Amino acid sequence: MPRRTAAALGPVEAVGPPGGGGRPVRVLSVPSDHSYVQHLLDPDPVAEQGFVLLPDPPVPGAAPGVWWPHPGLDAAWVLEHAGEFDVVHVHFGTESKTVEELVEWLAALRRTRVPLVLTVHDISHPHLRDQTSYHEQLDVLVPAADALLTLTEGAADVVERRWGRRPQVVRHPHVVPLPLVGAPRPRHEGFRVGLHLKSLRTNLDPVPVIDPLREAVRRVEGARLHVHAHSELLDEDFGRYDPRVADALRTLEDDPVVEVHVQPRMSDPQLWDYLRCIDVSVLTYAWATHSGWVEACRDVGTWVLAPDVGHLLEQGGVLAWGRPDEPPSVDRLHDLLEVARDRRPQAISSKDRFDQRRLLAARHTEVYRQVIRERAGGARVVDGPWAGAAREDGPRRR
């Protein structure tokens, strides 16, 4: 029988403001070990944190450091560990669950009176070609959440239109370590355009972009196209192997304006060095909502060249060529590359990001305390598919 402790229904006054005699809010973040999530904490080393991020529970059979599939999304795990956390905050990872499993999980949260905060990072999931199951999950999670967050006003508009609830908007924090944000960029000759295919994530569609991009680069004086790809892209046994991409990489090797680098996955420090040493990073997204890569480029002062997809333009530092479902023209890409060569993107400093993180930490602390107060304030109206399993408690739209 799962253990259900009295602490799960304990007094809300046990959680208090820093310096006010209460403890920080204990947040079970799904996940915790992710740069976005870690950068929601106050970066001031002497500040009293308003919340603490509990470590990701170990995943049976997984290597250390692997947080998925996250045990915190399992109903039985929630009941067994009730009383060990005050709030659940979901960021990523629900695609490992069925809608039915999420309904059971929501019922477990209601039974233990644990509020749910949901950040809608993705309206279109970057790792899924068929969005049906993911949108069905959002159909359950968005109405059930005690508080909703997202990263841009445009995404908030979409959520409001689809589900009748408007999330609070919290801007994406820095991705690159603070000491590197806004730091002087290494000097280099010429104009460097980077196209990183990584391991060909599902939402990348580079083939229609490659030929017009290299022709546009050819027109820019002193420009070179640097194409990076992980080694597995040339392995026919790799799950996302695409013969079109492999052929394109081989063809590019003979182009005098192109340098092709097929190598193992970069470490984070290597990736930051790469982004700091190019002038433009080209993203070949077929669909997207937000992008941590865009934020990393903002951190180091590198332009992003991408289709007008999702809400990347709101994030800043993006030059958009047009619709993602139409190949870009050489003329359009050339014009945008000339813009990027003539001026740097709007600068962002380490202090800007530091101050932003302090605001993000305060904002999240406020949200967590608010949902805890509301959850402790009494029963809610049951109006979701989980209602039969959560008789004493249910979600309230707000």
N, C-alpha and C positions, 0 to 999 in steps of 0.2 A: 504494500500500500504506500503511495507517495506520501512523504512527510509534509504536513501543512502546519507551520508554526504560528503561534499567536502574534509573533512580531510582524507578520504580514498585514495585520489589521491594527498595528500599533499606533500610538498617538502621533499626529503630524508635527506636534511641537518638538519632537525629537530632532527634526531637521530645521536648522535655523540659519540666519545670515552669518557670514564670517564675523567673528568677534562678538557675536551676540549670545554665546552660550550654547548654541546648537551645533550639530555636526554638519558637514557638507552632504549634499544629496548624493546618494549612491546610485550611479547610472549603469545599468546593464545596456551597453551599446552594442548593436549588431551591425558591424563589428566594432571592436575597440582598437585593434591593432591595424589602423589605417591612417595615413597621413592627414586626410581631411579631418577625421575625428580627433586625433591627437592635437591638431592645431585649433581646436575649439577651446582648449584650456588656456587659462591666463598665463602669458609668457613671463610675467614679472616674477622673478625668483623669490621675492619677499612677500608677494600677495598671498592672502588666504584664499584658497580655491573655494568657490561656492558649490562645486560638485567634484566628485571623483569618478573616474572611469574604471570600472571593474575589469580585470583582465578577461580576455576571451576564454571560455571554458575549453579544456582539451577536447579534441574531436577524436573519438575512438578510431584507432587504426590509421590516423593521419600523422604526418610528420610534424615535429615541433614547428610552431609558427603558422601552421595552416588553420584558419578559423572556420572554414566552410566544410560541410554544411553546419551552420551554427547551432549548437545545442540549445541556445536560448530561444530558438524558434519552435521548440518542441513542447507540447502541452504538459507531458509528464515531467519534463525537466523543470518547468516553471513551478509546478506543484511541489516537487521534491525540494526545491531551493527557495521556496517562499520565505520571506523575511530577510533574505540576504541582499536585496536591492529595493530601491524606492521607486524607480522609474525604469521603463524600458524605452529605448530610443532606437528605432530602426532606420538605418541608412541604406544598406545593401544586403543582398544575399537571400531574399525571399524566393528567388526562382528555384531554389532547391526544394521547395515545398509545393504541395498541391493546394488548391483553394480549400478543399475539405480539411486539410491539416491546419491551415491558417485559421479557419473557423473554430476548430477545437482549441487552438492556441489562444485565440482571443477570449474564448470562454474561460480558460484557465486564468488569464489576466484579470478578468472580471471577478471570478470567484475569490481571488486573492487580493482584490482591490488595488492592483498595480496599474497606474495610468500608462498609456502608450503615447509616445511622441513619434511622429513620422516625418522625416525629411524626404520630400519627393525630389530626389536628384534626377531621376530619369522618368520621363513620360513615355518615351520610346527606349526600350532597353537596348544598350549597345551590343550585348552578346547574343541577342535572339533575333533571328530573321523573321519568324512568325511571332507577332506581338500579342496574339489572342490570349494565351494563358496569363501573361504578365498583366494585361489590362483587366482580366478577370480578378487577379489578385488586388489590383488597385481599387476595383469596384467594391471589394470587401474592406481593405485597409483604410482607405481615405475616409469613408463615413465613420469607421470605428475609432479612429485616432482621437485622443483627448486634445491634442494640439498638432497642427500641421505647419511645416516649414517648407520653403523651397528657396532657390538661389537667385532668381530673377523675377522682375515684375511680369515679364512675358509668360514665364512658366506659371506664375500665380494666376494670370488671366485664364490660361488653358484649364488649370485645375478647377477654377471657379465655374467656368462654362460647363465642364463635364460633370462635376460632382456637386455643384452648388455650395462649395465651401472655399473661402479664399485663404490660402496659407500666408503666414507671416514671411517676409522676405529677409533672408540673412545672406550676405554676400560671401562668396567662396573665399576662404583664407588662403594665405600663401601656400605654395607647394615646395618650393626650393627652401633650404635652410635660411633662416633670417640673415646670417652674416653675408650671404651671397646676394640677397635681394638688393637690387640697385647698385651693386658693386661695379667698379670699373671693368669694362669688357676687355678681354684679350685682343690685342691688335692683330690684324691679318690683312693680307693683300687681297684685292679684288672684292667681289660681291658673292657671298655664299648663300645658296638656296638649298635647304635641306628637305628631303623627302624620306621619312622614316616609316617603313612598312611594318616594323616590329614583327609580330608573328601572325600578321594578317587577321586582326580581330574582325569579328563578323560584320561590323558596320563599315569596314574599310572597303573601298572600291577604287583601287588605284589605276586600273588598266585604261579607262577612258580619259584619264588625266595625264598620263605619262607623256604621250607624244606631243600634245599641245604645250605641255609645261617645258619640255626640253627645247622646243622651237622658240618659245617665249624667252627662255634663258639665253638662247643663242643670240637674240636680238639686243640683249643688255650688255653693254661694254664691260668687259672684265668679269662677267658672271660665270659661275660654274654651278652645276647641279650635283649635289652630294646625296646619293641614294644609299640608305642603310636598310638592311634586312637581317633578321635572325636566321641562323644557319638552317633551321628546320624547314624554311620555305622551299628549299631545293630537295627536300627529302620526300619522295613519292609516298612514303608510309605515314607522313605527318597528316593529322586529321583535317587540317585546313589547307592542304596542298592544293594549289591552283596552277595548272599547266600554263595558263595565260600569263600569270605573274612570273613564273619561272622563265618562260620564253622572253618576256620583256626584260628581265634582269640580264639575261645573256646578251640580248641585243644591245642594251645600254653600255655594256662593257667596251664596245668598239666606238663609242661616240666620244670625240675629243673634248666636248664640253661637260662630260659626265664622269663622275668618279663613283664606282659601285663598291660598297663595303658590305660583304656578307660575313657575319661574325656572330659569336654567342651574345646572349642578352647582356646589355650593359648593366653595371652596378649603378646605384643612384648617383654617386659622385661622378662617374663617367658620363651619365646622362646629363647632369647639370653642366659639365664641361662642354659637351657636344652642343647643347642649346645656347650656351654663351658664345660659342665660336662660329655660329651661323647668323646670317642676317634675317632670314625668313625661314619659317618652318611651314611646310605645306601639309595640310590635313585633308585626306581624301575621304571624308565621311559621307556615306550614303544616307545616314540618318543619325541624329544625336539630339540631346536635350541641353546638356552642359558638358564642359570639358575641363578636367584637371590639367591636361596638356596646355590648354590656352593659358591657364593661370600660371603655370611654370614659365611659359614664355614671357608673360607679363612681368614676372619676378626678375627676369634677367635682361629684359629690354629687347626681346626678339619679336619681330612681326610674325603673325600667323596669317597664312593665306589658305582660305577654305571656302567651301560652298556656303550659301546663305541657308544654314540648316539649324533647326532648334533655336536656341537663344544665345548662341556664341557671341553674336555681335554685341549683346548687352554686357557680356563679360569684359569686353574691351581688348584693344590691341589686335583686332581681326580685320583683314581686308577680304571682302567676300566677292567671288566671281559670278554668283548667280545660283540657279536652281541645282540641287544635288542630283537630279535625275536627268540632267542634260550635260554633255561634255562641254567644258569651258572652251571659249575661242582663244586662239593664240593672241589676238589683238587685246582681248580683255586681260589675259594673264600678263602680257607685256606691260600694259598700262599700270597694273597694280604693282608689278615688280619695280617699275620706275618710281612710283610713289614711295615704296619701301626704301629704295636706294637714296632718295632725296632727303628723307627725314626719318628720325627714329620714332617709335611709338611713344605715347605719353609716359613719362617716367614715373616709376613708383619706387619709393625708398623703403629701406628696412624699418625706419620709424613709422612710415605709413602702415606697413603690415603689422608692426608691433601694436600700434594703437588700435588697428582694426581687430586684432585678436583679443585685446582687452575688452572691447565692446562686444565681440561675439561671446566671450565667456560670461559677461554680465547678462547678456540677452538670454543665453541658454539657461543660466541659473534662474532667471526670472520665470522663464517658461516652465522649468521643472517644478519650482515651488508653487506656481499657480495651479498646475494640474494635480499636484499632491493635495493642495488645499481643497480643490473642487472634488477630488475623489473622496476625501475624508468628510465632505460636507453632507453626504447623504446619497440615497439611491438615485439612480439615473433612469431615464425612460428607456425601455428596451425596444429597439427598432431595427435590429440587424438580424441576419440569418443565424447568429450565435445565441439568439434570445433564449431558446429553450434550454440551453446549457448554462445560462447565467441569470437565473431567476431573481437573485437578490440585487443584481446590478446590470447595467447596460449602458451603451454609449449615448451621449447626447450631442446633437449637432449644435455647432456654434460658429 
